[in-house]
Every structure is written in C-alpha cells, then in structure tokens.
Amino acid sequence: MDNSTQYELMRYIDGEMTESEKMEFEKRIANDKELQQVIVNMQMAKEAVMQYGLNERVAGLHQQMMKELRSGAIVKPISNVRRIVRFTVAVAASILLIVVLVEGYKFYTLSPEKLYAQSYTAYELTTTRDGEQKESAIEKAYKDKNYREVIKLNANTVLSIKDIFLTGMAYLETKDYSRAVATFQIVIADVKDEKTVLEDEAEYYLALAYLQNRDYDQAIELMTAIHDNSSHLYKSKFSRKYINQVKRLKWR
C-alpha cells in the first residue's frame, strides 16, 4: 500500500473527508478487498480504544472487588487479601491493554503527511519593499501562487538568494521534495556566514522537505537542532513529542 493510500485511509477513518471525497473513496473501497480488510482492522482498533476506556474499566473492576470484599469480609479475611491482589493485577493488565491499543492505533495511522500537516505553515511574502528595489518576476509569480511559473523562471533568470529560497518553496508546494531539499541546502550554504531570518526559514522548510522525502535521519537531526536553539524562529514547531513521532516513522 503506497503512502498516499495510507493517508487517505486515515482521513477516511478519522472522518476528515468531505462528502464528495468520502463517496469517491467508498467507490474505490467497494472494488478492493484488501483495502476493505485494512479498514475493518483499523476500525476495530479504534473502536476497541473507545469501548474499553480506562475509567470505565477500572471503575467496573473496583465495584466488583468491593462487592466481593463486603460479602466475605468476616468469613474469609485472608482470601480478601488475595482478591485485592488479583484485582490489582487485573487493573494493571487492563491499563496495559488500553495503552497497547492506543499506541498501536497511533503507530498504525502515523504518516509523514500527517506530521507535515501538523507543523507546516505557508510562507507569505511581505509587501513592504525599499523605494527603488523592484519586485522580481519570481516574487510576483510566488505571490500569485503560480508555483510552476516560479520554477520555470528559475531556469532563465539570474537569481538572488531570496529568489532561490522562493524556488525551494515552489518545489515544496508542488510536492517535488527532493528538489526542494537541494534548493534549501543551497540557501543555507549561501547565508551561513551571516545569520539572517532567511536562514531560519530555510532550515524550517528543509526539515519538512526531509520529512516528506522520507529522509528521516536528516529530518530528525535538523528538527532537534532547531528545537535546541532557543533563538530559532521556528523552535516551537518541533517539540520533543513531535520529533519522537518522526523517529517512529523509521520503524514502519
């Protein structure tokens, strides 16, 4: 099963599809037995988590324990201790089961696309410019969200470092992640001797490009560096929990 199918499955199970998307996807499901079985398994895992909630399970065990203790408190005081131990073990086992189900469901539904969507913030060009500085053709095309034109202009224009960065963004927006990686690396190499806002921006989007390109080791290394840098503009985008989720993708 490819990554795009996994992503659509998660959106379907989590109820994130529009009505038209759902109808189209269900037509596809009707003709794919393997897909039908995967959906059944995912729904069973999700329902198990919902049905065997921790509070209800522990409360039920507690009520049963207290009922038995009251009924035999005078006659069998020693056996009551055994019951307490038995029910304590049962509670612990129930908690463990629920944790396994929850973590299993999270692991199964984890994907680069989902993590990317959680952290991604679109890059917007500011409109304020110096009086004599003209807007480049690439900047204009990017503002118009004409990403194909940005990429086309990249081959025929002498580029500023900002134009190179925008080209990287155009590759990212058109899902050409390997070229996005290479382009952001050029930007970072060019500005490394003079710390600028553009460097932080290039590092942030490079980390996301690594993620979508399945370069998990590079993504983890760069995200960790951003997180550990207290002055980085995008420090808050990559929490320890988020980075650990990226690490889990390596186990898939």
N, C-alpha and C positions, 0 to 999 in steps of 0.2 A: 504494500500500500504506500503510495507516494505521500509526500508531506502536505501537498495541497488537499488531498482527500482527507487526511487526518485532521487538518484544520477545519474543513467543512463539517466533518463528523462532530467535532467538539462544539461548533457553533449550533449544530442541529440539536445535540443532546442538551446543551445549556439554554436552548430557546432564544438564541441571539439572531436567528434568521428572520428576514422579512417574510410576509405571507407568500410572495411570489417566489422567493428563494427556496422556501420550505416546500412548496408544491413541486418545483423543478427537481429538488433533491430527492423527494419521495418517489418521483417517477424513475429516477436512477436506481433507488433502493429496490424498487419492485423487480428490476431485471438483474439484480446482483445478489446471489445467495450468500456469498462471502461477506459482503457489506451488511446484509441483514443479520448475520450471526454476530458480527462485531458490535453492531448497535444493541443487540439483545444483551451481550455481555457487559457493555458499558452501562446500560440502563439498570441491569441487575446490581452492579457495583454501586451505582449512585443511590438506588432505592434501599440497598442494604444499609448504607450510611444514614439515610433519612429515617428508616424504620427502627433501627436499633440505636437510637440516640442514647448518649451516655447517661443523661439524667434519668430517663425512664427506666433504663436497665438497672442502674444502681438502686433507684428507689424501689423497684419491684423486688429485688433481692433483699433489700433491707427490711421491707414489710414481711416477707416470708420468714426471714431469720427471726424477727421479733415475735411473730406468731408462734413459731415452734419453741422459742425460748420461754414464752409465757405458759405454754401448755405443759412443759416439762420441767419448770424451774425448781419444783420441790422434790419431785421423784428422782430425777436424774441430773443432779448438779454437775457431775463430771462430764457427761455426754454433751452438756451445753457448751462447754469449752471447745469440744471437738466440732460442734456445729458452727461456733464462731469462726474457728479456723477454716472450716470448709467453705463458709460463705465469704470469708475474706479472700480466699483463693479464687472463688467464683467471680467476685467483683473484679479482682485484678485481671483475671482471664478475659472478662468482658471488656474491660478498658483496653487491654492489649488487642483484642479482636477489632474493636472500633478504630483504634489507631492504625492498625494494619489496613483496614478497609479504606479509611480516609486517605492515608498516604499512598496506597495503591492506586486509588482513583486519581489523585493529583498527579502521580507519576505517569499514569497511562495517558492523561489528557494534556500533559506538558508538551509544548512545541516552541520552536524559535519564533514562529509567527505571533503566538500569544504573548510571549515575553517582549517581543519587539513592539507590539501594540501598547503594552503597559508603559513602556518607557519613552516611546517616540513622541517628540514634539516637532511640528513642522517649522522649518526655518523661514522667517519672513524678513525680506529686505526693508530697511528703513528708507524713508523718502527724503530725509534731510541730507543735503549734499553741500559741498563748498560752492561758492558762487560761480567759479569758472570751470569746475570739473563737470564734464558731461557724463551722462549715463551711457554705459557701454551697451552694445547690442545684446550681449549675453544677459546683462542685468535686466534689460527691458523684457527679453523673452522669458526670463525666470519669473519676473513679476506677473506676467501674463499666464504663468503656469504652462508655458509651451516648452516642455522639457525636451522634446525631440529636436526643437529648433536650437536649444542651448547646446545640445550635443553636436548638432550639425555645425554650428558656428565655431565650436571648439577646434575643428579641423582646419578652419580657414582664417583664423584670427590670431594676432599677437596678443597673448593673454596676460592680464595682471594676475597676481596671486588670488585676488578676490574672484576673478572670473574662473580660475582653476577650481577654487572651492565650490562655486556655483555649479560647475560642470559635474563635480563629485555628487552634489545634491541631486542633480538631474539624473545621474546614473542610479542613485538610491531610489528616487521616486519612480523610475521606470523598471525597478527590480533587477538591474544589471549590477549585482552586488560585487562581483569580482573586479569590475572596472571602478566601482565606487571606492573599494579598498585601495586600489593602486593610486587613484587620484587624491584621496585624502592623505595618503602617505607622502605624496609629493608636497602637498601644502604644509604638512608638519615639518618635513625636512627643510623647507624653504624658510620657515619662520622660527626655527628652533633657537636661533641665536638672539632673538628679540621677542620676549614674551608679549603676546598680544591676545586680545579676545578671540581672534580668529583661530589661534592655536587650540584654545579650549573647545571651540565649536567643532573644529576638525577632529579632535580626539573623541569627542562625544559621538559624532556621527560615524566615525571609523569603527568605534566599538560596536555600534549597532549593525554596521555593514559586515563586520566579522561574524556577528551572531547569525545574521541571515545567510551568510555564505558558509555556515557550518564550520567556521574556523574557531572552535570553542576555546582552545588553549589561548589563542591570541586575544579573544574577546574577554576571557576571564582575567588575563594579565592586565589589559588596559583598563577594564572596569574597576579592578582592585586599585590600580594606581590613581584613578580619578576619585574613587571613594576615599582613599587615604590622604588626598591632597585637600587640606582644609580651605584653600583659596580657589579651588577649581569651581568654575561657574556651574558645572553640572554634577557636582558631588552628590547632591540629593537624589539624582536619577538612579544611582546604582547602590542600593542598600546591601548589607551582608546577606540578607534573605534572598534578594534578587540574584546576587552573584552565585549563591548556593544552588538556586534553581537552574542557572546556566550550567553549573557543574553536573547536575543530574542529567542534562541532555547528553552528556558524554557516555552515559551508561545505557542509553537507548539502543 
